[in-house]
Amino acid sequence: MEETEKIWMDGKLVNWKDAKIHVLTHTLHYGMGVFEGIRFYKTDSGTVVFRLDAHLDRLFRGAETAFMKVPYSKEEFKKAALETVRTNGLQEGYIRPIIFYGYGKMGVHPEGAPVNCCIAVWPWGKYLGEDEVKIKVSSFIRIHPKSTHCDCKICGHYVNGIFASFEAKNAGYTEALLLDCNGNVAEGVGENIFIVKNGVIKTPPLGNILPGITRDSVIKLAKDLGYEVEEVNLKVRDLKEADEAFFTGTAAEITPIAQVDETRIKNAFGKVTKTLQEEFFRLVRGKNRKYASWMTFVKT
């Protein structure tokens, strides 16, 4: 990770190396915190944050789900995110806001622990590399929807993905694919998944997956480009028999999938995936004014 200069912590910008928490911070032990991943891009008109409001809406919805009384408003968080990007002088990169239960209380129930807030930014290139990826269907399933609130980015949820990631990488794959409790395709470790079959784009429905903001953006973009998009349950067989497949996510953006287990996808970087990827990058770099409302300029 490339260090930047400042991190916003509880209303103040502090030096990167001074952004520290106590070893007995509640979320460190029990995992009840919420976070977001947000990209910002260089455009001809200046640096823009992609779908900042949607990300903060999900962050605050997650905090409410986690019974957190956030000491800052959504608007204050927005201003802090933009200020942190400006202060660090970056034109492109990644924003990581996190809200967590802090130091002052041990025991599983966090009542009595303070709620702390941080925002860090750093440069981040291609999350899954420059090429199409190979994925492995994990033996670990996606967290059961009746075990938690699986539509929020809760810190502790990602232990599930870490297990799947180790399993996949130890077997020589780029990323893992998790199924849901019913044996349907769910998502990657940090990505939503799409397939293309006979020109129709398909993706798992909401309910057992994270409602990805990039996922939502790609669905809207694809429909605007004239593609038919279906939100339907998919089996591993559907994925392996697809004409094309790709991941979406803030970090992954749009990443083509070349192989599932031992099966090669018919078109590793097919026409639909390539078109969506090209149009997505035009969009985030300000080349498509139809989506101007999704962009928040860093400098105002």
C-alpha positions as CSV (number, residue, x, y, z in Angstrom):
1,M,0.0,0.0,0.0
2,E,1.3,3.4,-0.9
3,E,1.1,5.8,2.0
4,T,-0.4,9.3,1.7
5,E,0.0,12.2,4.0
6,K,-3.1,12.6,6.0
7,I,-6.1,10.5,7.3
8,W,-9.3,12.0,8.7
9,M,-10.0,10.7,12.2
10,D,-13.0,11.9,14.2
11,G,-13.1,15.4,12.7
12,K,-9.3,16.0,12.4
13,L,-6.7,15.4,9.7
14,V,-3.8,13.5,11.3
15,N,-0.5,12.2,9.8
16,W,-0.7,8.8,8.2
17,K,1.7,7.3,10.7
18,D,-0.3,8.8,13.7
19,A,-3.6,7.3,12.6
20,K,-3.7,4.7,15.4
21,I,-6.3,3.0,17.6
22,H,-6.0,1.1,20.9
23,V,-5.4,-2.6,20.9
24,L,-8.6,-3.1,22.8
25,T,-10.8,-1.4,20.2
26,H,-14.1,-3.2,20.3
27,T,-14.4,-3.7,16.5
28,L,-10.9,-5.2,16.3
29,H,-12.1,-8.0,18.6
30,Y,-15.7,-8.5,17.5
31,G,-16.0,-7.2,14.0
32,M,-19.0,-4.9,14.3
33,G,-18.1,-2.0,12.1
34,V,-19.1,-0.8,8.7
35,F,-17.0,0.6,5.8
36,E,-17.1,1.6,2.2
37,G,-14.8,1.5,-0.8
38,I,-15.1,4.5,-3.2
39,R,-13.1,5.4,-6.3
40,F,-12.2,8.8,-7.5
41,Y,-11.0,9.5,-11.1
42,K,-9.2,12.1,-13.1
43,T,-11.3,13.8,-15.8
44,D,-10.7,16.7,-18.2
45,S,-12.8,18.9,-15.9
46,G,-11.0,17.8,-12.6
47,T,-11.0,15.0,-10.2
48,V,-14.4,13.4,-9.4
49,V,-15.6,10.9,-6.9
50,F,-17.9,8.2,-8.4
51,R,-21.3,7.8,-6.7
52,L,-20.2,9.3,-3.4
53,D,-23.7,9.9,-2.2
54,A,-24.8,6.3,-2.9
55,H,-21.8,5.0,-1.0
56,L,-22.4,7.2,2.0
57,D,-26.1,6.2,1.9
58,R,-25.0,2.6,2.2
59,L,-22.5,3.4,4.9
60,F,-25.0,5.1,7.1
61,R,-27.6,2.5,6.5
62,G,-25.1,-0.1,7.6
63,A,-24.2,2.0,10.7
64,E,-27.9,2.2,11.6
65,T,-28.2,-1.6,11.2
66,A,-25.2,-2.0,13.5
67,F,-26.9,0.2,16.1
68,M,-24.3,2.9,15.8
69,K,-25.0,6.5,16.7
70,V,-22.7,8.2,14.2
71,P,-21.4,11.5,15.6
72,Y,-21.3,13.1,12.2
73,S,-23.9,13.8,9.6
74,K,-23.8,12.3,6.1
75,E,-23.0,15.8,4.8
76,E,-20.1,16.2,7.2
77,F,-18.8,12.8,6.1
78,K,-19.1,13.9,2.5
79,K,-17.2,17.1,3.1
80,A,-14.5,15.2,5.1
81,A,-14.0,12.7,2.2
82,L,-13.5,15.5,-0.3
83,E,-11.2,17.4,2.1
84,T,-9.1,14.3,2.6
85,V,-8.7,13.7,-1.1
86,R,-7.8,17.4,-1.6
87,T,-5.3,17.5,1.3
88,N,-3.5,14.5,-0.1
89,G,-3.2,15.9,-3.6
90,L,-4.3,12.8,-5.4
91,Q,-6.0,12.9,-8.8
92,E,-7.0,9.2,-8.8
93,G,-7.4,6.7,-6.1
94,Y,-9.5,5.0,-3.5
95,I,-11.4,6.3,-0.4
96,R,-11.9,4.1,2.6
97,P,-14.4,5.4,5.2
98,I,-15.0,3.3,8.2
99,I,-17.2,3.6,11.3
100,F,-16.4,1.4,14.2
101,Y,-16.9,0.8,17.9
102,G,-13.8,2.1,19.7
103,Y,-11.9,1.6,22.9
104,G,-13.6,1.6,26.3
105,K,-15.7,-1.6,26.5
106,M,-15.0,-5.3,26.3
107,G,-17.6,-8.0,25.9
108,V,-19.6,-8.9,22.8
109,H,-22.3,-6.3,23.3
110,P,-20.8,-2.9,22.4
111,E,-23.0,-0.7,24.5
112,G,-20.7,1.8,26.2
113,A,-18.1,1.8,23.5
114,P,-17.6,5.1,21.6
115,V,-18.3,5.2,17.9
116,N,-15.3,6.3,15.9
117,C,-15.0,7.5,12.3
118,C,-12.1,7.5,9.9
119,I,-11.5,8.3,6.2
120,A,-8.3,7.3,4.4
121,V,-7.3,7.7,0.8
122,W,-4.6,6.2,-1.3
123,P,-3.6,5.4,-4.9
124,W,-4.9,2.0,-6.1
125,G,-4.6,0.6,-9.5
126,K,-6.2,-2.6,-10.9
127,Y,-7.4,-4.7,-7.9
128,L,-7.4,-8.0,-9.8
129,G,-4.7,-7.2,-12.2
130,E,-4.7,-6.1,-15.9
131,D,-5.9,-9.4,-17.4
132,E,-8.9,-11.6,-17.2
133,V,-9.0,-13.7,-14.1
134,K,-9.4,-17.4,-13.1
135,I,-11.8,-18.1,-10.3
136,K,-12.5,-21.1,-8.1
137,V,-15.9,-22.1,-6.7
138,S,-15.3,-22.1,-3.0
139,S,-16.2,-24.8,-0.5
140,F,-17.2,-21.9,1.8
141,I,-20.7,-20.5,1.2
142,R,-21.7,-16.8,1.4
143,I,-23.0,-15.8,4.9
144,H,-26.5,-17.0,5.4
145,P,-29.0,-14.0,5.1
146,K,-30.7,-15.0,8.3
147,S,-27.4,-15.0,10.2
148,T,-26.7,-11.3,9.6
149,H,-27.6,-8.3,7.5
150,C,-25.8,-9.4,4.3
151,D,-26.7,-6.3,2.4
152,C,-24.3,-4.1,4.5
153,K,-20.5,-3.9,4.3
154,I,-20.0,-5.1,7.9
155,C,-16.3,-5.6,8.8
156,G,-16.7,-9.0,10.3
157,H,-18.4,-10.4,7.1
158,Y,-15.1,-10.4,5.3
159,V,-13.7,-13.2,7.4
160,N,-16.0,-15.4,5.2
161,G,-14.3,-14.0,2.1
162,I,-10.8,-14.3,3.5
163,F,-11.3,-18.1,4.0
164,A,-12.5,-18.4,0.4
165,S,-9.7,-16.2,-0.9
166,F,-7.0,-18.3,0.8
167,E,-8.6,-21.5,-0.6
168,A,-8.7,-20.1,-4.1
169,K,-5.2,-18.5,-4.1
170,N,-3.6,-21.6,-2.6
171,A,-5.1,-23.6,-5.5
172,G,-3.6,-21.2,-8.1
173,Y,-6.7,-19.1,-8.9
174,T,-7.0,-15.3,-8.9
175,E,-10.2,-15.1,-6.9
176,A,-12.9,-17.1,-5.2
177,L,-16.6,-17.4,-6.1
178,L,-19.0,-18.1,-3.2
179,L,-22.4,-19.8,-3.6
180,D,-25.4,-18.9,-1.4
181,C,-27.1,-21.2,1.1
182,N,-29.3,-22.6,-1.7
183,G,-26.4,-23.5,-4.0
184,N,-26.9,-20.6,-6.3
185,V,-24.1,-18.4,-7.5
186,A,-23.7,-15.5,-5.1
187,E,-20.6,-13.3,-5.5
188,G,-16.9,-13.1,-5.4
189,V,-14.9,-12.2,-2.3
190,G,-15.3,-8.5,-3.0
191,E,-17.2,-8.4,-6.3
192,N,-20.6,-9.0,-7.8
193,I,-20.7,-11.4,-10.8
194,F,-22.4,-11.2,-14.2
195,I,-22.7,-13.6,-17.2
196,V,-23.6,-13.1,-20.8
197,K,-25.6,-15.8,-22.6
198,N,-27.0,-15.4,-26.2
199,G,-26.6,-11.6,-25.8
200,V,-28.5,-11.4,-22.6
201,I,-26.7,-10.2,-19.4
202,K,-27.6,-12.0,-16.3
203,T,-26.7,-11.5,-12.6
204,P,-27.9,-12.9,-9.3
205,P,-30.8,-11.1,-7.7
206,L,-30.6,-9.2,-4.4
207,G,-31.3,-11.0,-1.2
208,N,-28.2,-13.2,-0.6
209,I,-25.6,-10.8,-2.1
210,L,-24.2,-7.3,-1.4
211,P,-26.1,-4.7,-3.4
212,G,-23.0,-3.4,-5.2
213,I,-23.0,0.2,-6.3
214,T,-20.9,-0.7,-9.4
215,R,-23.3,-3.6,-10.0
216,D,-26.2,-1.1,-10.0
217,S,-24.3,1.2,-12.3
218,V,-23.5,-1.5,-14.8
219,I,-27.1,-2.7,-14.9
220,K,-28.3,0.9,-15.7
221,L,-25.5,1.4,-18.2
222,A,-26.1,-1.9,-20.0
223,K,-29.9,-1.1,-20.3
224,D,-29.1,2.3,-21.6
225,L,-26.8,0.7,-24.2
226,G,-29.8,-1.5,-25.3
227,Y,-28.8,-4.8,-23.6
228,E,-31.4,-7.0,-21.9
229,V,-30.5,-7.5,-18.3
230,E,-32.0,-10.2,-16.1
231,E,-31.6,-10.6,-12.3
232,V,-32.0,-14.3,-11.9
233,N,-30.7,-17.2,-9.9
234,L,-27.7,-18.8,-11.5
235,K,-26.1,-22.2,-11.0
236,V,-22.4,-23.0,-11.4
237,R,-23.4,-24.8,-14.6
238,D,-24.8,-21.5,-16.0
239,L,-21.6,-19.8,-15.3
240,K,-19.4,-22.4,-16.9
241,E,-21.7,-22.5,-20.0
242,A,-21.8,-18.8,-20.4
243,D,-20.5,-17.0,-23.4
244,E,-18.9,-14.3,-21.2
245,A,-18.5,-13.6,-17.5
246,F,-17.2,-10.7,-15.5
247,F,-16.9,-9.3,-12.0
248,T,-18.0,-5.8,-11.0
249,G,-17.0,-3.8,-7.9
250,T,-15.5,-0.5,-6.8
251,A,-12.0,-2.0,-6.6
252,A,-12.5,-4.5,-9.4
253,E,-14.4,-2.1,-11.6
254,I,-15.2,-4.4,-14.6
255,T,-12.9,-7.5,-14.7
256,P,-13.4,-10.2,-17.3
257,I,-13.5,-13.9,-16.1
258,A,-11.6,-16.4,-18.2
259,Q,-11.9,-19.6,-16.3
260,V,-14.2,-21.2,-13.6
261,D,-12.5,-24.1,-11.9
262,E,-11.1,-26.1,-14.8
263,T,-13.6,-24.8,-17.3
264,R,-12.6,-22.0,-19.7
265,I,-15.3,-19.4,-20.5
266,K,-16.2,-19.4,-24.2
267,N,-15.2,-15.8,-24.7
268,A,-12.8,-14.7,-22.0
269,F,-13.0,-11.1,-23.0
270,G,-16.0,-11.0,-25.2
271,K,-17.8,-8.2,-27.1
272,V,-20.4,-7.4,-24.4
273,T,-17.8,-7.3,-21.6
274,K,-15.4,-5.2,-23.6
275,T,-18.2,-2.7,-24.6
276,L,-19.3,-2.4,-21.0
277,Q,-15.8,-1.9,-19.7
278,E,-15.0,0.7,-22.3
279,E,-18.3,2.6,-21.7
280,F,-17.8,2.4,-17.9
281,F,-14.4,4.0,-18.1
282,R,-15.8,6.7,-20.4
283,L,-18.5,7.3,-17.8
284,V,-16.2,7.6,-14.7
285,R,-13.8,9.8,-16.6
286,G,-16.6,12.3,-17.4
287,K,-17.0,11.4,-21.1
288,N,-20.7,10.6,-20.8
289,R,-22.7,13.6,-19.5
290,K,-25.8,11.5,-19.1
291,Y,-24.4,10.3,-15.8
292,A,-23.1,13.6,-14.5
293,S,-25.2,13.3,-11.4
294,W,-23.1,10.4,-10.3
295,M,-20.0,12.5,-10.1
296,T,-18.9,14.7,-7.2
297,F,-16.1,17.1,-8.0
298,V,-13.3,17.2,-5.4
299,K,-12.5,20.9,-6.0
300,T,-15.5,23.3,-5.9
